[in-house]
């Protein structure tokens, strides 16, 4: 009897496993709170659009912002600590002095974003696009930036101590005075990058391209 049950139920479970689950947006009440400029920690805001808004100082700690659109949004001093921002759109967003410590920004689109003085310690940014981003004085201590795109980024005096930058694209980046102590830059593309006055103590540059 037991074997007969599994013989019939397993094919059904197999069919259910491959049925696509439709993408659903975030919680309506939470979205309304954010659009009103109110904090919303630990909220479900996935797939939502908050582009071109002014949300300075908003508290979104631990919120789920998968694939959310925050492009051109003013988020100065905003708190995204431990938030999920995987595949989020943050092109030209202003995150000056924002807190993104321990946030997951894997493959986030951040072209031209301003992160001046922002805290990204322990943040996850593998495959993220930070091309032409303003990263002056930003804190990337122990952050994961493996294969991230920082082409032409402005990162003077940024802190990348012990960061994972393996395979990162830093071509033409301004790293003047940056702290790269103990960083992993294996196989990184540093062509034409400005490393003047940068702290390179203990940096792993195995296989990195420093030409130009």
HELIX and SHEET records of a PDB file:
HELIX    1   1 UNK A    2  UNK A   18  1                                  17    
HELIX    2   2 UNK A   28  UNK A   35  1                                   8    
END                                                                             
